[in-house]
Amino acid sequence: MVLVNDRVDIARLAGVGVHVGEEDLPPSAARALLLPGAPVGVSTHDPITARAAFLDRACDYVAFGPIFDSPTKPGRSARGVAALSAVASEKTKPLVAVGGITLDRLDRVLDAGADSAAVIGALHAGGRPEENARALLDRARRRSPAGRIFLVGFMGSGKTAIGRRIAERLGALFVDLDAEIERTSGLTVRAIFEKSGEAAFREREGAFLEGTRGLSNAVVSTGGGSWVSESNRRTIARLGTAVYLDVPFETICARLAGKTDRPLFANISQAALLYAEREAFYRMAPVHVSLTGRESIEESADRVLSAVYDRRELEVPL
């Protein structure tokens, strides 16, 4: 979502929303000038004004502050967390806390009832906006665990590396399904295939997937063929959210070059056939994240987390 501060004319030309303050156009006037559906937010600085904004049909959300002393709000004294809590008790629309909010203060304003926080100094601290943005988002995400996230996709798509980083950022447990099967059986996946066949392996895989029921907050890296099994798809759909990591086959080939531990193919031609067979199944996953393969692990984790939490926002109304 993009919002323009104060300037309704620019917001209209850009076809986006606007945020207005007490000295700008009133929300109703701004609404009349904007394109249909463009959001309008308003700044408030006392409980009476905030209450009126909640009742104003032209407002989509209400900002309140400054909560703490802030160099970007000169001349305005801090309202405090107690005042924010009082305003939150009467909210009928999303409430944004504003002013002096840092990473260490984020939990306090969210605990007080704010639905989100606007930050400037915390974002630019130390000249590291990208790193700070991740830290702020992850702090908020940890307050609302995503449950079980199952990463699906072809071998070499980065499920293990990306999944491990996502788990670290969410404070969740990471499970590599193939690694757990190998650890408990004392055999490699390839050896299990050769000894017992694919059907027996899938049965064991299904049991391990079912076992993740005991993990309330986890990121699970599945095997390349896990999602192809209808039984596994039902289990994953029942227990959590499947995320397909869609990486170009050329990138996967480069990553798999020289590897000899894959049970279902011995060369790139066979891998291409297997990929073609499985791709349609992968695309059945409810969350689809396209990656070029040039992203860093951190950037890939960003994409997955955004996709998962954006989907939750659509599913769970405020």
C-alpha positions as CSV (number, residue, x, y, z in Angstrom):
1,M,0.0,0.0,0.0
2,V,1.3,3.5,-0.9
3,L,0.1,6.6,0.9
4,V,1.1,10.2,0.2
5,N,1.5,12.5,3.3
6,D,-0.7,15.6,3.3
7,R,-0.8,16.2,-0.5
8,V,-4.2,15.0,-1.7
9,D,-3.5,16.4,-5.2
10,I,-0.4,14.2,-5.6
11,A,-2.3,11.2,-4.2
12,R,-5.0,11.7,-6.7
13,L,-2.6,11.9,-9.6
14,A,-0.8,8.8,-8.4
15,G,-4.0,6.9,-7.8
16,V,-3.0,6.1,-4.2
17,G,-4.2,6.9,-0.7
18,V,-3.4,9.9,1.5
19,H,-2.6,10.6,5.2
20,V,-3.8,13.9,6.5
21,G,-3.1,15.9,9.6
22,E,-5.1,18.4,11.6
23,E,-4.0,21.3,9.4
24,D,-4.6,19.5,6.1
25,L,-7.9,18.9,4.2
26,P,-10.5,17.2,6.3
27,P,-10.8,13.5,5.6
28,S,-14.2,13.9,3.9
29,A,-12.8,16.5,1.5
30,A,-9.8,14.3,0.8
31,R,-12.1,11.3,0.1
32,A,-14.1,13.3,-2.4
33,L,-11.0,14.1,-4.4
34,L,-9.4,10.7,-4.4
35,L,-10.1,7.8,-6.7
36,P,-12.7,5.3,-5.5
37,G,-11.2,2.8,-3.0
38,A,-8.1,4.9,-2.1
39,P,-7.5,4.8,1.6
40,V,-7.6,7.8,3.9
41,G,-5.8,8.0,7.2
42,V,-5.8,10.8,9.7
43,S,-3.5,12.0,12.5
44,T,-4.9,12.7,16.0
45,H,-3.2,13.9,19.1
46,D,-5.9,13.6,21.9
47,P,-8.6,11.1,22.8
48,I,-11.4,13.4,21.8
49,T,-10.1,13.9,18.3
50,A,-9.3,10.2,18.0
51,R,-12.9,9.3,19.0
52,A,-14.3,11.7,16.4
53,A,-12.0,10.1,13.7
54,F,-13.2,6.6,14.6
55,L,-16.8,7.9,13.9
56,D,-15.8,9.6,10.6
57,R,-16.9,7.5,7.7
58,A,-14.2,9.1,5.5
59,C,-11.4,7.6,7.6
60,D,-10.0,4.2,7.0
61,Y,-7.5,4.2,9.9
62,V,-6.6,6.6,12.7
63,A,-3.1,7.5,13.9
64,F,-2.5,8.6,17.4
65,G,0.6,10.2,19.0
66,P,3.2,11.1,19.6
67,I,3.4,8.3,22.1
68,F,6.9,9.1,23.1
69,D,9.0,12.2,22.6
70,S,10.1,12.4,18.9
71,P,12.4,14.7,17.0
72,T,10.0,14.4,14.0
73,K,7.1,15.8,16.1
74,P,8.6,19.1,17.5
75,G,6.4,21.1,19.8
76,R,4.2,18.1,20.8
77,S,4.6,16.5,24.1
78,A,4.5,12.7,24.5
79,R,1.0,11.3,25.0
80,G,2.2,8.1,26.6
81,V,1.2,4.5,26.4
82,A,-1.6,4.9,28.9
83,A,-3.3,7.5,26.6
84,L,-2.8,5.1,23.7
85,S,-4.5,2.3,25.6
86,A,-7.5,4.5,26.4
87,V,-7.9,5.4,22.7
88,A,-7.5,1.8,21.8
89,S,-10.3,0.8,24.1
90,E,-12.7,2.8,21.9
91,K,-11.3,2.0,18.4
92,T,-13.6,0.9,15.6
93,K,-10.9,1.1,12.9
94,P,-7.3,0.2,12.7
95,L,-5.2,2.3,15.1
96,V,-1.6,3.3,14.3
97,A,0.8,4.4,17.0
98,V,3.1,7.2,16.1
99,G,6.1,9.0,17.6
100,G,9.3,7.9,19.1
101,I,8.6,4.2,18.5
102,T,11.8,2.0,18.5
103,L,12.3,-1.7,18.2
104,D,12.4,-2.0,22.0
105,R,9.2,0.0,22.3
106,L,7.3,-1.8,19.6
107,D,5.8,-4.4,21.9
108,R,4.6,-1.8,24.4
109,V,2.5,0.0,21.9
110,L,1.1,-3.2,20.4
111,D,0.3,-4.5,23.9
112,A,-1.5,-1.2,24.5
113,G,-3.9,-1.9,21.6
114,A,-2.3,-0.4,18.5
115,D,-2.7,-2.5,15.4
116,S,0.5,-1.1,13.8
117,A,3.2,1.5,14.3
118,A,4.7,4.2,12.2
119,V,8.4,4.6,12.5
120,I,11.0,6.9,11.0
121,G,14.0,7.1,13.3
122,A,13.9,3.3,14.1
123,L,13.9,2.6,10.4
124,H,16.9,4.7,9.6
125,A,19.0,4.1,12.8
126,G,22.6,3.5,12.0
127,G,22.0,4.0,8.3
128,R,20.7,0.4,8.0
129,P,17.0,0.7,6.9
130,E,16.9,-2.8,5.3
131,E,18.2,-4.5,8.4
132,N,16.0,-2.4,10.7
133,A,12.9,-3.1,8.6
134,R,13.5,-6.8,8.9
135,A,14.0,-6.6,12.7
136,L,10.8,-4.5,13.2
137,L,8.7,-6.8,11.0
138,D,10.0,-9.9,12.6
139,R,9.3,-8.5,16.1
140,A,5.7,-7.9,15.1
141,R,5.5,-11.3,13.4
142,R,6.7,-13.2,16.4
143,R,3.6,-11.8,18.3
144,S,1.4,-13.6,15.8
145,P,3.0,-17.0,15.0
146,A,2.3,-18.4,11.5
147,G,1.8,-21.9,12.9
148,R,3.4,-24.6,10.7
149,I,5.0,-23.5,7.4
150,F,5.7,-26.3,5.0
151,L,8.2,-25.4,2.2
152,V,7.6,-27.5,-0.9
153,G,9.4,-27.6,-4.3
154,F,12.0,-29.4,-6.3
155,M,15.3,-30.5,-4.8
156,G,17.8,-27.7,-5.0
157,S,15.2,-25.0,-4.6
158,G,16.6,-23.8,-1.3
159,K,14.0,-25.2,1.1
160,T,16.5,-26.1,3.8
161,A,18.6,-22.9,3.8
162,I,15.7,-20.6,3.4
163,G,13.5,-22.6,5.9
164,R,16.3,-22.5,8.5
165,R,16.6,-18.7,8.2
166,I,12.8,-18.2,8.4
167,A,12.7,-20.3,11.6
168,E,15.4,-18.3,13.1
169,R,13.7,-15.0,12.4
170,L,10.3,-16.2,13.7
171,G,11.8,-18.0,16.8
172,A,10.3,-21.2,15.5
173,L,11.6,-24.8,15.3
174,F,13.1,-25.9,12.0
175,V,12.6,-29.4,10.7
176,D,14.3,-30.9,7.6
177,L,12.0,-33.8,6.8
178,D,14.6,-35.8,4.9
179,A,17.3,-35.2,7.5
180,E,15.0,-36.4,10.3
181,I,14.1,-39.6,8.3
182,E,17.8,-40.3,7.7
183,R,18.7,-39.6,11.4
184,T,16.1,-41.9,12.8
185,S,16.6,-44.7,10.3
186,G,20.3,-44.6,10.1
187,L,20.1,-44.7,6.3
188,T,20.3,-42.1,3.6
189,V,17.1,-41.3,1.6
190,R,18.8,-43.0,-1.4
191,A,19.5,-46.1,0.6
192,I,15.9,-46.3,1.8
193,F,14.6,-46.0,-1.7
194,E,17.0,-48.8,-2.8
195,K,16.2,-51.0,0.1
196,S,12.5,-50.6,0.5
197,G,11.2,-48.7,-2.5
198,E,9.5,-45.4,-3.0
199,A,6.1,-46.5,-1.6
200,A,7.7,-47.5,1.7
201,F,9.6,-44.2,1.9
202,R,6.4,-42.1,1.2
203,E,4.6,-44.0,4.0
204,R,7.4,-43.2,6.4
205,E,7.4,-39.6,5.1
206,G,3.7,-39.3,5.8
207,A,4.2,-40.5,9.3
208,F,6.8,-37.9,10.0
209,L,4.6,-35.2,8.5
210,E,1.8,-36.3,10.8
211,G,4.2,-36.0,13.7
212,T,4.6,-32.3,13.1
213,R,1.2,-32.0,14.7
214,G,3.0,-31.7,18.0
215,L,4.9,-28.6,16.9
216,S,2.7,-25.5,17.3
217,N,5.2,-23.2,15.6
218,A,7.6,-24.7,13.0
219,V,9.1,-24.4,9.6
220,V,9.3,-27.7,7.8
221,S,11.5,-28.3,4.7
222,T,9.9,-31.2,2.8
223,G,11.4,-33.6,0.3
224,G,11.2,-32.9,-3.4
225,G,8.4,-35.5,-3.9
226,S,6.5,-35.0,-0.6
227,W,3.9,-32.6,-2.1
228,V,3.3,-34.9,-5.1
229,S,1.6,-37.5,-2.8
230,E,-2.1,-36.7,-2.4
231,S,-2.0,-38.1,1.2
232,N,0.8,-35.8,2.1
233,R,-1.0,-32.8,0.5
234,R,-4.0,-33.5,2.7
235,T,-1.9,-33.8,5.8
236,I,0.0,-30.6,5.1
237,A,-3.2,-28.7,4.3
238,R,-4.7,-29.9,7.6
239,L,-1.7,-29.0,9.7
240,G,-0.4,-25.8,8.2
241,T,0.4,-23.7,5.1
242,A,2.3,-25.0,2.1
243,V,4.6,-22.6,0.3
244,Y,6.0,-23.4,-3.1
245,L,9.5,-22.1,-3.8
246,D,9.5,-21.7,-7.5
247,V,13.0,-21.5,-8.8
248,P,14.0,-21.7,-12.5
249,F,15.1,-25.2,-13.5
250,E,18.4,-23.8,-14.9
251,T,19.3,-22.5,-11.5
252,I,18.4,-25.9,-9.9
253,C,20.6,-27.7,-12.4
254,A,23.5,-25.5,-11.5
255,R,23.0,-26.3,-7.8
256,L,22.6,-30.0,-8.3
257,A,25.7,-30.3,-10.6
258,G,27.9,-33.1,-9.3
259,K,25.5,-34.4,-6.7
260,T,25.0,-38.1,-6.7
261,D,22.7,-38.6,-3.7
262,R,19.4,-38.1,-5.5
263,P,17.3,-41.3,-5.5
264,L,15.1,-40.8,-8.5
265,F,17.5,-39.5,-11.2
266,A,21.1,-40.0,-12.3
267,N,21.5,-37.1,-14.8
268,I,20.1,-33.7,-15.8
269,S,17.8,-35.2,-18.5
270,Q,16.1,-37.4,-15.9
271,A,15.9,-34.5,-13.5
272,A,14.2,-32.4,-16.2
273,L,11.6,-35.1,-16.7
274,L,11.0,-35.4,-13.0
275,Y,10.7,-31.7,-12.7
276,A,8.1,-31.5,-15.5
277,E,6.1,-34.2,-13.8
278,R,6.1,-32.5,-10.4
279,E,5.7,-28.9,-11.3
280,A,1.9,-29.0,-11.8
281,F,1.6,-30.5,-8.3
282,Y,3.9,-27.8,-6.8
283,R,1.6,-25.1,-8.3
284,M,-1.3,-26.5,-6.2
285,A,0.3,-25.1,-3.1
286,P,-1.8,-22.2,-1.7
287,V,1.2,-19.9,-1.4
288,H,3.5,-19.5,-4.4
289,V,6.8,-17.6,-4.1
290,S,8.8,-17.0,-7.3
291,L,12.6,-16.7,-6.9
292,T,15.2,-16.1,-9.5
293,G,17.9,-17.9,-7.6
294,R,19.9,-14.7,-7.4
295,E,18.4,-13.5,-4.2
296,S,20.3,-13.9,-0.9
297,I,19.0,-16.3,1.7
298,E,17.8,-13.2,3.7
299,E,16.0,-11.8,0.7
300,S,14.4,-15.1,-0.1
301,A,13.2,-15.4,3.5
302,D,11.7,-11.9,3.2
303,R,9.7,-13.0,0.2
304,V,8.3,-16.1,1.9
305,L,7.5,-14.3,5.1
306,S,5.7,-11.5,3.2
307,A,3.7,-14.0,1.2
308,V,2.7,-16.0,4.3
309,Y,1.7,-13.0,6.4
310,D,-0.1,-11.2,3.6
311,R,-2.2,-14.3,3.1
312,R,-3.0,-14.3,6.8
313,E,-4.1,-10.7,6.6
314,L,-6.6,-11.6,3.8
315,E,-7.9,-14.6,5.7
316,V,-8.3,-13.0,9.2
317,P,-10.2,-9.6,9.3
318,L,-9.2,-7.1,11.9
